[in-house]
Amino acid sequence: MLRRAMTTDNFPLGQLFSLKGKRVVVTGASSGIGRAIATAVARAGADVALTYRANQEGVQALADEVRAAGRQVLVAQANLVEERDLAGVARAVRESLGGADVWINNAGADILTGAGAALSRRQKLDLLLDADLRGTVLASWIAADLMRAQGQGGVIINMSWDHVLTGMPGENPELFSAAKGGILAFSRSLARSLAPDIRVNVLGPGWIETSFGATAPESFREAVARRIPLGRWGTPEEVAGVALYLASDAASYLTGQMIMINGGDSM
């Protein structure tokens, strides 16, 4: 059976969904899915604003790649739960890129690896509600204000989780469901508020090869893959492909929707 993961090298996304002339903000862009999304939109012709909280080395390396692709790039350090920082990002985007046509809220907390994994469940809950849910709400409002002021419409894309629709047992899934489910519900209401000028859609990744996948025991990884209809974990590039589609004019009749990128694990 052919099980070929899509990458930006073996699938010319930029040729399929052009973003030529667009200005795209990607939050949490220094690694993982955010990095893959930023790379994809740059290759599709967009100028890109990259936000990061702590990984300066990672975001600067990405910025170099964007410039090498011939695109303009803005790098902004920000804590996206702080309205002052968000206002600073919006101001920098206006001054450097002239505005934003697409704003992708990818930034979120990691409670599965590193220091986050050692937190108590209450601490994990507070972190997810603050960084993921509150941060997405505030950033979406900032993006909407920026796009409304431009008077040209736009696209907002938020990051949820496929299992908010089906549930998953366990303490960490409960916590993710609380935050990511809130993001989905908020985004659907926001889509109604901002229509018809601004489209709001949601990405719902499943088991993706990010830092958690890289550190998980092989027995666990294999068990997950066996239950996924497509027989494998997904890649950040495959999430980026859907983000690129939603950002492009090819998705001009979609708003208030979540697309699940999960190999059929939940349907």
C-alpha positions as CSV (number, residue, x, y, z in Angstrom):
1,M,0.0,0.0,0.0
2,L,1.3,3.5,-0.9
3,R,1.5,5.6,2.2
4,R,3.2,8.8,1.0
5,A,3.1,11.8,3.3
6,M,2.8,15.1,1.6
7,T,5.6,17.6,1.9
8,T,6.2,20.9,0.4
9,D,9.0,19.3,-1.8
10,N,6.9,16.5,-3.4
11,F,3.7,18.5,-3.7
12,P,3.8,22.0,-5.2
13,L,1.2,23.6,-3.0
14,G,2.1,27.1,-4.0
15,Q,1.3,26.3,-7.6
16,L,-2.2,25.0,-6.6
17,F,-3.3,27.6,-4.2
18,S,-1.6,30.9,-5.0
19,L,-1.3,33.6,-2.4
20,K,0.6,36.0,-4.6
21,G,0.3,39.5,-3.3
22,K,-1.2,38.5,0.0
23,R,0.1,39.4,3.4
24,V,-0.2,36.6,6.0
25,V,0.3,36.6,9.7
26,V,1.3,33.3,11.3
27,T,1.5,33.1,15.1
28,G,3.6,30.6,16.9
29,A,5.7,30.2,13.7
30,S,9.1,29.2,15.1
31,S,8.6,25.4,14.9
32,G,6.2,22.5,14.1
33,I,2.9,23.2,12.4
34,G,3.4,27.0,12.5
35,R,6.7,26.7,10.7
36,A,5.2,24.5,8.1
37,I,2.3,26.9,7.5
38,A,4.6,29.9,7.2
39,T,6.9,28.1,4.7
40,A,3.9,27.0,2.6
41,V,2.3,30.5,2.4
42,A,5.7,32.1,1.5
43,R,6.2,29.5,-1.3
44,A,2.7,30.3,-2.5
45,G,3.7,34.0,-2.9
46,A,2.7,35.7,0.3
47,D,4.7,38.2,2.4
48,V,4.7,36.8,6.0
49,A,4.7,38.1,9.5
50,L,6.0,35.6,12.0
51,T,5.3,35.8,15.7
52,Y,7.2,33.9,18.4
53,R,7.4,33.9,22.2
54,A,10.8,32.4,23.0
55,N,12.4,30.4,20.1
56,Q,14.3,33.3,18.5
57,E,16.8,31.0,16.8
58,G,14.1,28.9,15.2
59,V,12.1,31.9,13.9
60,Q,15.2,33.7,12.6
61,A,16.1,30.6,10.6
62,L,12.6,30.5,9.2
63,A,12.8,34.2,8.3
64,D,15.9,33.5,6.3
65,E,14.1,30.8,4.4
66,V,11.2,33.2,3.6
67,R,13.6,35.8,2.4
68,A,15.4,33.2,0.2
69,A,12.0,32.5,-1.4
70,G,11.9,36.2,-2.4
71,R,9.2,37.2,0.0
72,Q,9.1,40.1,2.6
73,V,9.1,38.9,6.2
74,L,8.4,40.6,9.5
75,V,9.5,38.9,12.8
76,A,7.7,39.9,16.0
77,Q,8.2,38.6,19.5
78,A,5.0,38.6,21.4
79,N,3.1,37.0,24.3
80,L,-0.2,36.7,22.5
81,V,-2.3,36.6,25.7
82,E,-1.2,40.3,26.3
83,E,-3.4,42.8,24.5
84,R,-0.5,45.3,24.4
85,D,1.7,42.8,22.6
86,L,-1.1,41.9,20.1
87,A,-1.6,45.6,19.4
88,G,2.1,45.9,18.8
89,V,2.0,43.0,16.3
90,A,-0.9,44.6,14.4
91,R,0.9,48.0,14.3
92,A,4.1,46.4,13.1
93,V,2.1,44.5,10.4
94,R,0.6,47.7,9.2
95,E,3.9,49.6,9.1
96,S,6.0,46.8,7.6
97,L,3.6,44.9,5.3
98,G,0.9,47.5,4.8
99,G,-1.7,45.3,6.5
100,A,-2.9,41.7,6.6
101,D,-5.1,39.7,4.3
102,V,-4.8,36.4,6.3
103,W,-4.2,35.9,10.0
104,I,-3.5,32.3,11.2
105,N,-3.7,31.7,14.9
106,N,-1.4,28.7,15.5
107,A,0.3,29.7,18.8
108,G,-0.6,27.5,21.7
109,A,0.7,25.9,24.9
110,D,2.6,22.6,25.1
111,I,1.4,20.5,28.0
112,L,2.7,17.2,26.6
113,T,6.5,17.7,26.4
114,G,9.1,19.6,28.3
115,A,8.3,21.6,31.4
116,G,4.6,21.6,30.5
117,A,4.3,17.9,31.0
118,A,5.3,18.2,34.6
119,L,2.6,20.7,35.5
120,S,-0.4,19.8,37.7
121,R,-3.7,19.4,35.9
122,R,-5.0,22.7,37.3
123,Q,-1.8,24.4,36.0
124,K,-2.2,22.8,32.6
125,L,-5.8,23.9,32.4
126,D,-5.0,27.5,33.3
127,L,-2.2,27.5,30.7
128,L,-4.4,26.1,27.9
129,L,-7.3,28.4,28.6
130,D,-4.9,31.4,28.7
131,A,-2.6,30.6,25.8
132,D,-4.9,28.7,23.5
133,L,-8.4,29.9,24.1
134,R,-7.9,33.4,25.4
135,G,-5.0,34.0,23.1
136,T,-7.0,32.9,20.0
137,V,-10.0,35.1,21.0
138,L,-7.9,38.2,21.5
139,A,-5.8,37.7,18.4
140,S,-8.9,37.1,16.3
141,W,-10.4,40.3,17.5
142,I,-7.2,42.2,16.7
143,A,-7.1,40.6,13.3
144,A,-10.7,41.5,12.6
145,D,-10.2,45.1,13.7
146,L,-7.1,45.3,11.4
147,M,-9.0,43.9,8.4
148,R,-12.1,46.0,8.9
149,A,-9.9,49.1,9.0
150,Q,-8.4,48.1,5.7
151,G,-11.9,47.8,4.2
152,Q,-10.8,44.9,1.9
153,G,-12.1,41.8,3.8
154,G,-9.8,39.0,4.8
155,V,-9.4,35.5,6.3
156,I,-8.9,34.3,9.9
157,I,-7.9,30.7,10.5
158,N,-7.9,29.2,14.0
159,M,-6.4,26.0,15.4
160,S,-8.6,23.5,17.2
161,W,-8.4,19.7,17.5
162,D,-10.2,16.9,15.7
163,H,-11.3,15.1,18.8
164,V,-13.4,18.0,20.2
165,L,-16.2,16.5,18.0
166,T,-15.9,13.0,19.3
167,G,-14.2,13.1,22.7
168,M,-11.2,11.1,23.9
169,P,-10.7,9.6,27.4
170,G,-7.9,10.8,29.6
171,E,-6.9,13.9,31.6
172,N,-4.9,15.6,28.9
173,P,-7.6,15.1,26.3
174,E,-10.2,16.5,28.7
175,L,-8.0,19.6,29.0
176,F,-7.5,20.0,25.3
177,S,-11.2,19.5,24.7
178,A,-12.0,22.4,27.1
179,A,-9.7,24.8,25.3
180,K,-9.8,23.6,21.7
181,G,-13.6,23.1,21.9
182,G,-13.9,26.7,23.0
183,I,-11.9,27.8,20.0
184,L,-14.2,25.9,17.6
185,A,-17.4,27.3,19.1
186,F,-15.9,30.9,19.3
187,S,-14.8,30.7,15.7
188,R,-18.2,29.7,14.4
189,S,-19.8,32.6,16.2
190,L,-17.1,35.0,15.0
191,A,-17.7,33.7,11.4
192,R,-21.3,34.8,11.6
193,S,-20.3,38.2,13.1
194,L,-17.7,39.0,10.4
195,A,-19.5,37.7,7.4
196,P,-19.7,38.4,4.5
197,D,-16.4,40.4,4.4
198,I,-14.1,38.3,6.6
199,R,-14.1,34.5,6.4
200,V,-13.3,32.5,9.6
201,N,-12.4,28.8,9.5
202,V,-10.7,26.2,11.7
203,L,-8.0,23.6,11.4
204,G,-8.6,20.4,13.3
205,P,-5.4,18.4,13.3
206,G,-5.2,14.8,14.7
207,W,-2.1,12.8,15.4
208,I,0.6,14.9,13.7
209,E,4.4,14.4,13.8
210,T,5.3,17.3,16.1
211,S,7.5,17.3,19.2
212,F,5.1,15.0,21.1
213,G,5.2,12.5,18.3
214,A,9.0,12.6,18.2
215,T,9.3,11.8,21.9
216,A,6.4,9.3,22.2
217,P,7.3,5.6,22.7
218,E,7.4,3.6,19.5
219,S,4.8,1.1,20.8
220,F,2.4,4.0,21.4
221,R,3.1,5.5,17.9
222,E,2.4,2.2,16.3
223,A,-0.8,1.6,18.2
224,V,-2.0,5.0,17.1
225,A,-1.1,4.4,13.5
226,R,-2.9,1.0,13.5
227,R,-6.3,2.6,14.4
228,I,-6.0,5.4,11.8
229,P,-7.7,4.4,8.5
230,L,-4.8,5.9,6.5
231,G,-2.3,3.9,8.6
232,R,0.1,6.6,9.7
233,W,0.6,9.9,11.6
234,G,0.2,13.1,9.6
235,T,2.9,15.7,8.9
236,P,3.0,19.4,9.7
237,E,3.1,19.9,5.9
238,E,-0.2,18.2,5.5
239,V,-1.8,20.6,8.0
240,A,-0.1,23.5,6.1
241,G,-1.7,22.3,2.9
242,V,-5.1,22.7,4.3
243,A,-4.2,26.1,5.8
244,L,-3.0,27.2,2.4
245,Y,-6.3,26.1,0.8
246,L,-8.4,27.9,3.4
247,A,-6.3,31.1,3.0
248,S,-6.6,31.0,-0.8
249,D,-9.4,32.2,-3.0
250,A,-10.2,28.5,-3.7
251,A,-12.0,28.5,-0.4
252,S,-13.9,31.7,-1.0
253,Y,-17.3,30.0,-0.2
254,L,-16.2,28.5,3.1
255,T,-16.7,30.1,6.5
256,G,-17.5,28.8,10.0
257,Q,-16.1,25.3,9.0
258,M,-13.5,23.0,10.6
259,I,-11.5,20.8,8.4
260,M,-10.1,17.7,10.2
261,I,-6.6,16.6,9.1
262,N,-6.4,13.2,10.8
263,G,-6.2,10.4,8.3
264,G,-9.8,9.5,9.1
265,D,-9.2,8.8,12.8
266,S,-12.4,10.7,13.6
267,M,-15.0,11.4,11.0
